[in-house]
Amino acid sequence: MPVLQRDRNVTTQVYDPNGFLGFLRFNQLHAPFNDARLRRAVRDIMVQADYMAPVALAGDWAECHAMFPCGLPATREFTPAPRDAERFRAVLREVGYAGEPIIHINPTDFPAVTQQGRITADLLRRMGMNVELVESDWATTIARRNSREPPARGGWHLHNTNFPSAAIANPAVSPIIRANGERAWFGWPTDPAIEEQVEAWLNAADEAGQAAAMARLQALAWDSVPFAPTGSFRLRTAFRADLTGVLQGPNPFVWNLQRRG
């Protein structure tokens, strides 16, 4: 990107000003990540800077220890726990992990995700887990993500990805906060307490009731760990300097473009 920024024939701009939230998703249908103790331990051993540095330029990413995109008025940012490798290994023993293969599905053609998946695999291997990093193109990765089969029969345990911040800004739109079992987003968490607060937020009679439900929801979700955030980031794009009308958003828009001259 610095090379492109020095080229007078090229314009660069932020892809989506709202940015993205990166995260690690757990499949809660199968051991060992059906145990919240291990999900919390994984989240607490992660270093968000390690995830963000290969993804975005300095100044275009920030740590975000939260269940909704950081910077929004209702988002609560939690204090990360101290990293403790020995505690992590103790949790492995507590949940009965005995070296079984951990299937992490990861795309090779999605740069903002690829490196995050590899960082997760390396981290958990160093922590004593037998991680098998299954890499493929994005279409194959998400096809396997659909599977609820046991990981040894074509399913999965872990998956790094990201969401546009606008798509997960509150409980009404965010699929990754929901914990309604078979109807939940991939990973299929079940947590009635979380669902109760989602409904309370949706049906609140006033702003005070909605704020109270949002606070309870975030505390419950932080404890339950439907996903582990890896950081918030913005991406940049580049295009010919004689193009105008390039719209910003979570995906490329191919309309409204004009060429000067």
N, C-alpha and C positions, 0 to 999 in steps of 0.2 A: 504494500500500500504506500509506503513512503516514496518509492520510485514513481508510482502513478501520480502522486500528489505534486511531484516536481515537474511533471509533463504538462506544458501549457495547452496541449491538445486534448487533455483529459480532465474531466470534472469528477470529483468524488463527493459523496454525501452519505449521511447516515441512512441506512436502509429503512429502519422503522424507529422514529424517535421514542416510542414507548418501550422499545427494547424487548428482551426475551428473558425468561427465567429457565435456567438449566436445572435438571434434577435427575436423580436416580430413582427408578421405579422398581418396587419389589413385587414379585408374584406371591400373594398371600394364600394361594390355594395349597401350596406345598411347603413342606419343611425344607430348610430351617427358617425361612423368612415369614412363616406364619406366626412367629413368636416376636412380639413387639420388643422384647429385650434385645434381640439381635438387630432389629431394624434401628433401634436407638443407638446401639453400639457402633453400627456402620456409619450412621450420620455423624456421630460425635468424633469419629476417627478421621473423617474427611477434612482436607484442607482446601477451602474454596479457591484460594489463589492458585493452587496447582491445576485446578480445572479451568480457570478463566484465562490464565496467561497464554495458552496455546490457541484460544478461541477468538479473543478480541484484543485490539490495541490498548496499550496503557491509556487510561482515561476513559475508556469505553466499557469498562466493567467495574463491578463493585460486589463485595460480599453481601449476601442477602440470606440471613438466617430467619426465614419466615415461611408461612404457608400460603401467602399471597404476595404479589410483586411489591418489593420495597418501594417506598416513596409515596404510596397511596395513603390517604388520610386515615383509613381504618386498619391498615396493616400494622400488626405488632411484630417487632423484631426481637427475637429471643437472644439471650446471651449464650453463645456456644460453650459447651462443656469443655474443660481442659482435655487435651488429647492424652490418652493413657493406653498404651499398647498392652500393658499387662492386664488392665481391666478388660480390654477387648478379648484377649485370649481366655480370660476367666469366664466371660459370657459365652464364648464358644463351648466351653465345658458345661456350663449350666444348662444350655439348650440341647445338649447331647450331640453336638456336631462331631463327627468322627472321620472327617476327611472325604466325605462324599463329593463327587464332582458338582461344582456350581456352574450352571450354564448361563453365561452372559451373552446375550445377542446384541450385535453391534454392527452398524452399517459402515461400509468403507467409502461411500460416495456422498457423505453428508458431513462436510468438514467441521461444522459447529458441534457435531455429536461424536464423530469418530474418535477424536483424541480424548474426549471425556470418558468414553467407554474403556479405552486402553488404560487410562489413569486409574479407573476403578479396579480393573483386573489386576494391575500391578500392585496397587495398594493392598487389596485383599489377599493376594498371594503372599506378600510380605508379612501379613498379619496371621498367616497360617491356614488360609483357606485354599482348597484345590479348585481354582477357577479355570474353567474352559471357555476361552473367548471364541465365540462362534461368529465369524465375520462374513458378511455377504453384502450385496447391494441392498439399497433401502427397501425396495419392493419385497425382496425375500425376507428381510428382517421383520417387516411389519406383518407379513403373512404368518411367520412363526409366532409373532407376538399375539396373534389371534387365538393360538392354541391354548386350551386349558388342560391338555394332557400332562402327565408327569414329565418333568424335564428330560428324563432318560428316554422318553417315547415321543420326542418331538416338541416338548414344551420348553419352558425357560424359567429361570430364577430372577434374573436381573436385566434391566434395560435402561441405558442412559438416553435421554432425549431432552427437548426443550419445548416450551410453548410461548407464543407471543403474549406479552404481558396483558394486552387488552382482552385476550381470550380467557384469562383466568383471574380477572380483576375482582370478582366478588362471588359469593356462593351461587348466584343465579346462573352464572355462565361457566364457572370452572368445573370441568369434569374430573379433575384430579383431586379435588377435595372430597368428593362424594365417596361414601362407604356403604353403598347399598347392594353389596354382594354381587349376584350374577348380573345386575343391571349397571354395575360400576364400570369405570374405565379399566382398561387392561391392567391386570394385577388383582382386580376383583376383591378389594378389601370389604370386610363386613364389620361395622361398628355402629350399633344403634344410637349411641350417645352422640356421635357426630351427626348422624342423620337427623336426630331430634333438634339439634341446633341449626342445621340448614333450614329445616321447616320453620323453626322459630324466627329465623332471619327473614325468610320469604313472606311469612304471615304476620310480621310485627305490625302493631297498630300505629306505632309512631317511631320517630328517630331514636328515642331513648331505648325502646325495646329492641330495635334493630341493632343498636350499638352493643347492648348487653349480650345479645345472641352471638354477634360477631366475636366479641371477646371470649366468650365461653367456647365457641367453635374453634378458634385458633389455639387455645390452650389444650383442648382435647386432641386436636389433630397433631400438635407438636409432640404430645405424649404417645399417640398411636402410630405416627410416622407412616402415612400412606405413601409418602415419597420423601427423599432427602434432597434438599436444595443444594445446588452446586455453585450458585451465584447468578447475578443478573448482568446482562451484557447488551450492547448494541453492536450491530454489524454495519460495515460500510460497503458501498458499491461504487463502481466507476463506469463512466460512459463518455462518449465523445463530447468535447466541449461545445460543439455546434448544435447539440441537442438541447431542447428546452421542454418544459412540461413534464419532467420525470417525477412521477408521484411517489411519495413515501408511504410505506405500509409494510405489513408482515410478509407480503409476497410481491413479486414483480408485477407491475401493471403495464400492459402493452398498449394502452390507449393514452390519449392526450399528448402524444409526442409530436414535436415539430422540429424541423432542422432549419437553422438560420441560414440565410443566403440562398 
